[in-house]
Amino acid sequence: MYSVNKELIIRSDSDAVDFALLKDGKLIELHKEQEDKKKFSVGDIFIAKIRKPVAGLNAAFVNVGFEKDAFLHYHDLGPNLPSLLKFIKLVSAGKTKDFSLKNFKFEKEIDKNGIITDVLNANQSVLVQVVKEPISTKGPRISSELSLAGRYVVLVPFSDRISISQKIESKEEKDRLKRLVQSIRPKGFGVIVRTVAEGKKVAELDKDLHNLMDKWTTMCKRIPSAHHPSKVLGEVNKVSSILRDVFNDTFTGIYVDDEDLFYQTKDYLQEIAPDKANIVKLYQNRDLPLFEKYNIERQIKTSFGKTVSMSKGAYLIIEHTEALHVIDVNSGNRSNKAQSQEDTALEVNLIAAAEIARQLRLRDMGGIIVIDFIDMSNPENRKKLYDFLKQEMSDDKAKHKILPPSKFGLIQITRQRVRPEVNIKTREEDPNKTNGEIEAPILIIDKITADLERIIKKHKKIVLNAHPFVAAYLTKGFPSIRSKWFFEHKKWVKVIPRDAYTYLEYRFYDSKGNAIATE
């Protein structure tokens, strides 16, 4: 069976850590964790102040220390809000040092369809958790139904419910996990069992629960002296939050270029998956940066532009509007006599579907995404494309829904977004103009290579004219890009630098000096 190579590359700078997730060498996710004390990350818990409840919206605006107030809707309060408020009051005043909830007397639950002004007042202190980071001009979205996520279980204070992940399909396994958790669940806390707990022993779940209880206790100890508003619980370190969410048994390597982060990563894996701790390696080559070694810089440059090149000359155009994202699939200049138009359309659409699934994760695009695939008249092919796109997106952790193709070949996707979209600038300063911008050189090289692959079989001799910078980039070093072309196509391409050309300009000529059309 074909095995997938899954690697996590962790690069550290003085104020940020970059995480790149590779699948068979291809970049599929990119995360940046900024070192910022005021940062609002999903899962962080704040002691905050209610600024004002608004009956018309059935929500309250809450001061969490962000420039825009956070938004707390009645449905995000959690049924046991009165118990939480009473607990915060007791802890803040130093009247209780017992944070276990064993002997805590619970209050009556709030009405499911109640009104916010009946349960919250201005200036009241409340513990809230970030469920959506601040995006664009909006403040963070918060909830006062707290949960502490571990590797196998999630601990829910002020609850007695046990729920098992829907993704565990076996009824026997669900019952087994429910029985186990019932026997170790601390009083006053509910537990959600995560998918990765499938097949795990009671000792592993118990250890996870103990860690989460320690986290809860540490957080409660901070409340009496905490300034309102302030963060009382954040992720222990950047590595653990990313690893907890993306790591699974299929990983084959984790490479880190910073010693402290290397030990943090190894320790965390030792805790959650001891048999995998040896896949963590410290990268120490100072001459070749880690992201260069794994070809990540190049993939970032070629993946985040408005135009995304794919194999066989096909490409995507990705446009962002206020309301939605639009992706246009283009086949490029492909005329293959042996194939019918329908077969070509299906082939390009399937290549595009795989790339789109990757792009959505890579850029963390959310909201409504409309994809204009190449029209196919055969309903069977439309179904094939729809099923393939669903399969490609099955790995995506963000909640999403894919609608079947419309008559016009449009597919609509809604995808949940909890973090701001990853947007990387791929254009660089134009050396020919004082304040112009151009695509990065790597993109020019990729375009030239793609064009060359389309025309090289039809011509005996090819001459390329290009800007001197680009010509030098193609011919310098060994093996140069030109010699790689030679090894691949068994034809030597003559490269002529042309001073008169702009940076983006290039032209191919045949042996008679006639220009070769690339479009």
C-alpha positions in Angstrom: 0.0 0.0 0.0 1.2 3.5 -0.8 2.4 5.3 2.4 2.2 9.0 2.8 5.1 11.0 4.1 3.8 13.6 6.6 6.3 16.0 8.1 6.0 19.1 10.3 8.7 21.7 9.9 9.1 24.2 12.8 11.1 27.4 12.3 11.8 29.8 15.1 12.4 33.6 14.8 12.9 36.0 17.7 9.2 37.0 17.9 7.3 34.2 16.0 7.3 30.5 15.2 6.3 29.2 11.8 4.8 25.7 11.4 4.7 24.1 7.9 2.8 20.9 7.4 4.1 18.8 4.4 2.4 15.9 2.8 4.8 14.1 0.4 6.9 17.2 0.3 3.9 19.4 -0.6 3.0 22.3 1.7 -0.6 21.8 2.9 -0.8 24.0 6.1 1.0 27.0 7.3 0.6 28.5 10.8 2.4 31.5 12.3 2.4 31.9 16.1 3.3 35.5 17.1 4.8 36.1 20.6 2.2 38.6 21.8 1.0 38.8 25.4 -2.3 40.4 24.2 -2.9 37.9 21.4 -6.3 36.3 21.3 -6.0 32.7 20.3 -8.8 30.1 20.1 -9.0 28.4 23.4 -7.6 31.2 25.6 -9.6 32.0 28.7 -9.9 35.6 30.0 -11.4 37.1 33.1 -13.4 39.8 31.5 -15.9 42.6 32.3 -19.4 42.8 30.8 -19.6 46.3 29.3 -23.3 46.1 28.5 -26.0 43.5 27.8 -28.2 44.4 24.8 -31.7 42.9 24.9 -32.4 43.6 21.2 -29.4 41.5 20.1 -29.8 39.0 23.0 -26.1 39.4 23.5 -23.6 41.3 25.6 -20.5 43.4 24.6 -17.6 42.3 26.8 -14.3 44.1 27.5 -11.5 41.5 27.0 -8.8 44.0 26.5 -9.1 44.1 22.7 -9.6 47.4 20.9 -13.1 46.2 19.9 -15.4 44.6 22.4 -16.0 40.9 22.2 -19.5 39.6 21.4 -21.1 37.1 23.8 -24.5 35.7 22.5 -27.1 34.3 24.9 -26.7 30.9 23.2 -23.0 30.9 24.0 -23.5 31.4 27.8 -23.8 27.8 28.7 -26.7 26.4 30.8 -24.7 26.7 34.1 -23.8 30.4 33.8 -25.2 31.2 37.3 -22.9 28.5 38.9 -19.9 29.9 37.0 -20.7 33.5 38.1 -21.1 32.4 41.8 -17.8 30.4 41.6 -15.9 33.4 40.1 -17.3 35.7 42.9 -16.1 33.2 45.6 -12.7 32.7 44.1 -12.1 36.4 43.4 -12.9 37.3 46.9 -10.6 34.5 48.2 -13.6 32.8 50.0 -12.8 29.4 48.5 -9.5 27.7 47.9 -11.1 24.4 46.7 -11.2 24.6 42.9 -12.3 20.9 42.4 -16.1 21.6 42.4 -16.6 18.4 44.5 -18.3 20.3 47.3 -19.5 23.3 45.2 -23.3 23.7 45.3 -24.6 24.3 41.8 -27.2 27.0 40.9 -30.3 26.5 38.8 -29.6 26.3 35.0 -30.7 29.3 32.9 -33.7 29.1 30.6 -32.7 27.9 27.1 -34.8 30.7 25.4 -34.2 33.4 28.0 -33.1 37.1 27.6 -29.5 38.2 28.3 -30.5 41.2 30.5 -32.1 38.7 33.0 -28.8 36.9 33.6 -26.0 39.4 33.1 -25.4 43.0 34.3 -23.0 45.7 33.3 -19.6 45.6 35.1 -20.0 42.0 36.1 -16.9 39.9 35.9 -17.1 36.6 33.9 -14.7 34.0 32.6 -14.9 33.7 28.9 -13.1 31.7 26.2 -12.1 32.8 22.7 -14.0 30.6 20.1 -13.1 32.8 17.1 -10.1 35.1 16.8 -10.5 38.8 15.9 -10.8 38.9 12.1 -10.7 42.2 10.1 -12.6 44.8 12.1 -14.5 42.4 14.3 -13.6 41.7 18.0 -13.1 38.1 19.2 -16.1 35.8 19.4 -16.4 34.4 22.9 -18.3 31.8 25.0 -18.7 31.5 28.7 -19.2 27.7 28.4 -15.6 26.8 29.1 -13.7 23.8 27.9 -10.1 22.7 28.4 -8.8 20.5 25.5 -6.4 17.7 26.1 -5.0 15.1 23.8 -7.7 12.5 24.2 -10.5 14.3 26.2 -11.9 17.8 26.7 -12.8 18.9 30.2 -16.0 20.9 30.7 -16.4 22.6 34.1 -19.9 23.0 35.6 -21.4 20.0 33.7 -22.0 16.3 34.2 -22.4 15.2 30.6 -20.2 12.7 28.9 -20.2 12.8 25.1 -18.2 10.8 22.6 -16.9 12.0 19.2 -19.3 11.3 16.4 -16.3 10.2 14.2 -15.9 7.0 16.4 -18.3 4.7 14.5 -18.3 1.5 16.6 -21.1 1.3 19.1 -19.0 -1.1 21.3 -16.1 1.3 21.4 -18.4 4.3 22.2 -19.9 2.3 25.1 -16.5 1.2 26.3 -15.2 4.8 26.4 -18.3 6.0 28.1 -17.9 3.4 30.9 -14.2 4.2 31.3 -14.8 8.0 31.5 -17.7 7.5 33.9 -15.4 5.8 36.3 -12.7 8.5 36.3 -14.7 11.7 35.7 -14.2 14.3 38.4 -17.4 15.5 40.1 -18.7 18.8 38.7 -17.0 18.4 35.3 -18.3 17.0 32.0 -16.0 15.2 29.6 -16.0 15.1 25.8 -14.0 12.2 24.4 -12.0 13.0 21.2 -11.6 10.8 18.1 -8.0 10.0 18.9 -9.1 8.2 22.2 -10.4 5.3 20.1 -8.7 2.1 21.4 -6.9 3.9 24.2 -6.5 2.4 27.7 -8.0 3.9 30.9 -4.5 4.9 32.2 -3.9 7.2 29.2 -7.3 8.9 29.5 -6.8 9.3 33.3 -3.4 10.9 32.8 -4.9 13.3 30.3 -7.7 14.2 32.7 -5.2 14.8 35.6 -3.2 17.2 33.4 -6.4 19.1 32.5 -7.4 19.3 36.2 -4.0 20.7 37.0 -4.5 23.3 34.3 -7.9 24.3 35.7 -6.4 24.6 39.2 -3.5 26.8 38.0 -6.0 29.0 36.2 -8.2 29.4 39.3 -5.2 30.3 41.4 -4.6 33.3 39.1 -8.1 34.8 39.4 -7.8 36.5 42.8 -4.9 38.7 41.8 -5.8 39.0 38.1 -6.5 42.4 36.6 -9.9 42.6 34.9 -9.7 42.1 31.9 -6.7 39.8 31.5 -5.7 36.4 30.2 -5.8 33.7 32.9 -5.2 30.7 30.7 -3.3 30.5 27.4 -1.6 27.6 25.6 1.4 26.4 27.7 3.6 26.8 24.6 3.2 27.3 20.9 4.2 23.8 20.0 1.7 22.0 22.1 -1.3 23.7 20.7 -0.4 23.0 17.1 0.7 19.5 17.8 -2.4 18.7 19.8 -4.6 19.7 16.8 -2.6 18.4 13.8 -0.5 15.5 15.1 -1.5 11.9 14.6 0.2 8.5 14.1 0.7 9.1 10.4 3.5 11.6 11.0 6.9 10.5 9.7 9.2 13.4 10.8 9.2 16.7 12.8 12.2 19.0 12.2 12.9 22.0 14.5 15.7 24.6 14.1 15.7 25.9 17.7 17.0 24.0 20.7 14.4 25.1 23.2 11.6 24.3 20.8 13.2 21.0 20.0 13.1 19.9 23.7 9.5 21.3 24.2 8.4 19.3 21.1 10.1 16.1 22.2 8.7 16.4 25.8 5.2 17.0 24.5 5.4 14.0 22.2 6.9 11.9 25.0 3.8 12.7 26.9 1.1 12.2 24.2 2.8 9.6 21.9 6.0 8.2 23.5 6.6 5.8 20.6 6.8 8.8 18.2 9.2 10.9 20.2 12.2 9.8 18.1 10.8 11.4 14.9 11.7 14.8 16.3 15.0 16.0 15.0 17.0 19.1 15.7 18.1 20.8 12.4 21.5 22.4 12.8 22.7 23.3 9.3 23.4 27.1 9.5 24.3 27.4 5.8 21.0 26.3 4.5 17.9 27.6 6.3 15.3 25.0 7.3 12.5 26.4 5.1 14.9 26.5 2.1 16.0 22.9 2.7 12.4 21.6 2.5 11.5 23.9 -0.5 8.9 25.7 1.7 9.9 29.3 0.8 9.5 28.5 -2.9 6.1 26.8 -2.3 4.9 29.9 -0.3 5.9 32.2 -3.2 4.2 30.0 -5.8 1.1 29.2 -3.7 -0.2 32.5 -2.4 -0.5 34.6 -5.5 -3.7 35.5 -7.3 -2.7 32.9 -10.0 -1.7 29.4 -8.9 0.0 27.1 -11.4 -0.8 23.4 -11.5 0.5 20.5 -13.5 -0.2 20.1 -17.3 -0.3 23.9 -17.8 -3.6 24.3 -15.9 -3.9 27.1 -13.4 -6.3 28.7 -10.8 -7.3 32.3 -10.4 -8.3 33.1 -6.8 -10.3 36.3 -6.2 -11.4 37.6 -2.8 -14.4 39.9 -2.3 -16.0 41.2 0.8 -18.8 38.6 0.6 -17.1 35.5 -0.8 -14.1 33.9 -2.5 -14.2 33.0 -6.2 -11.9 30.4 -7.7 -11.7 30.1 -11.5 -10.3 26.9 -13.1 -8.4 27.3 -16.3 -7.0 24.6 -18.6 -4.3 26.7 -20.1 -3.4 26.0 -23.7 -3.9 22.3 -23.9 -4.9 20.7 -27.2 -4.7 16.9 -27.2 -6.2 15.4 -30.3 -6.5 11.9 -28.7 -8.7 13.2 -25.9 -12.2 14.5 -26.2 -13.0 17.9 -24.7 -15.0 16.2 -22.0 -12.0 14.0 -20.9 -9.7 17.0 -20.9 -12.2 18.9 -18.8 -12.5 16.1 -16.3 -8.7 15.7 -16.1 -8.1 19.4 -15.4 -11.0 19.6 -13.0 -9.6 16.7 -10.9 -6.2 18.3 -10.8 -7.8 21.6 -9.7 -10.0 19.9 -7.0 -6.9 18.5 -5.3 -5.2 21.9 -5.5 -8.3 23.8 -4.2 -8.6 21.5 -1.2 -4.9 22.3 -0.4 -5.4 26.0 -1.0 -8.4 26.3 1.4 -6.3 24.7 4.2 -3.1 26.6 3.3 -4.8 30.1 3.2 -7.4 29.1 5.8 -10.1 30.6 3.6 -13.5 30.7 5.2 -17.1 31.7 4.5 -18.5 31.1 1.1 -16.3 29.8 -1.7 -17.6 29.5 -5.2 -15.6 27.4 -7.7 -16.1 27.8 -11.5 -14.9 24.4 -12.8 -14.6 23.7 -16.5 -18.1 22.7 -17.9 -18.8 19.0 -18.2 -21.9 17.7 -19.9 -21.7 14.2 -18.6 -23.5 13.9 -15.2 -21.3 10.9 -14.3 -18.2 13.1 -14.6 -19.8 15.8 -12.5 -20.5 13.2 -9.8 -16.9 11.9 -10.1 -15.6 15.5 -9.5 -17.9 16.1 -6.6 -17.0 12.8 -4.9 -13.3 13.5 -5.5 -13.4 17.0 -4.0 -15.2 15.6 -0.9 -12.5 13.0 -0.5 -9.7 15.5 -0.9 -11.3 17.7 1.8 -12.0 14.9 4.2 -8.7 15.7 6.0 -9.7 19.3 6.6 -10.3 19.9 10.3 -12.4 23.0 9.7 -16.1 22.3 9.5 -17.2 22.5 5.8 -20.1 21.7 3.5 -19.8 21.1 -0.2 -22.9 21.5 -2.5 -23.1 19.4 -5.7 -22.2 21.1 -9.0 -24.9 23.4 -10.5 -25.8 23.3 -14.2 -23.2 25.8 -14.9 -20.4 23.7 -13.4 -20.3 25.9 -10.2 -19.5 24.2 -6.8 -20.2 26.1 -3.6 -18.4 25.4 -0.4 -19.0 26.9 3.1 -16.0 26.6 5.4 -15.7 27.6 9.0 -13.0 30.0 9.8 -11.8 30.6 13.4 -8.5 32.4 12.6 -7.7 35.3 10.3 -6.9 34.2 6.7 -3.3 33.5 5.9 -2.3 36.1 3.3 1.3 36.3 2.1 2.5 38.9 -0.3 4.0 37.3 -3.3 4.9 40.4 -5.3 8.3 42.1 -5.0 9.7 45.5 -5.9 10.4 45.9 -9.6 14.1 46.6 -10.2 13.2 48.4 -13.5 10.8 50.9 -11.9 11.0 53.1 -8.9 7.7 52.2 -7.4 6.3 49.3 -9.4 5.7 45.7 -8.2 6.2 42.4 -10.1 5.7 38.7 -9.4 8.6 37.2 -7.5 11.4 35.8 -9.8 10.5 32.2 -8.8 7.1 32.7 -10.4 8.6 33.9 -13.7 10.9 30.8 -13.8 7.9 28.6 -13.1 5.9 30.3 -16.0 8.8 29.9 -18.4 9.3 26.2 -17.4 5.5 25.5 -17.9 5.5 27.2 -21.3 8.7 25.4 -22.4 7.1 22.0 -21.4 4.2 22.8 -23.7 6.2 23.7 -26.8 9.5 21.7 -26.6 8.2 18.6 -28.3 7.1 20.5 -31.4 10.4 22.2 -32.1 13.9 20.9 -32.9 15.7 24.0 -31.6 14.5 26.6 -29.1 16.0 29.9 -28.2 14.8 31.9 -25.2 15.2 35.6 -24.9 14.9 37.1 -21.4 15.8 39.9 -19.1 19.5 39.6 -18.0 18.5 38.9 -14.4 16.2 36.1 -15.4 18.7 34.7 -18.0 21.5 34.6 -15.3 19.1 32.9 -12.9 18.4 30.2 -15.5 22.0 29.5 -16.5 24.1 30.0 -13.3 25.3 27.2 -11.0 25.4 23.4 -11.5 23.1 21.9 -12.2 21.5 25.1 -13.5 17.8 25.2 -14.4 18.8 25.0 -18.1 20.8 21.8 -17.5 17.8 20.3 -15.7 15.7 21.1 -18.8 18.3 19.3 -20.9 18.3 16.1 -18.7 14.5 16.0 -18.8 13.8 16.9 -22.5 17.2 15.9 -24.1 17.2 19.4 -25.9 19.6 22.3 -25.1 17.8 25.6 -24.9 19.9 28.6 -25.9 19.3 31.5 -23.4 20.0 35.1 -24.7 20.0 38.0 -22.2 18.1 41.0 -23.6 18.7 44.4 -21.9 15.7 45.9 -23.6 13.3 43.5 -22.0 11.3 44.3 -18.8 11.7 42.0 -15.9 8.6 39.9 -16.8 9.2 39.7 -20.5 10.5 36.6 -22.3 10.0 35.1 -25.7 10.8 31.8 -27.4 12.1 31.5 -30.9 12.6 28.5 -33.3 15.7 27.7 -35.4 14.5 30.1 -38.1 14.1 33.0 -35.7 10.3 32.9 -35.7 8.6 33.7 -32.4 6.8 30.6 -30.9 3.4 31.3 -29.4 3.0 30.0 -25.9 -0.7 30.7 -25.4 
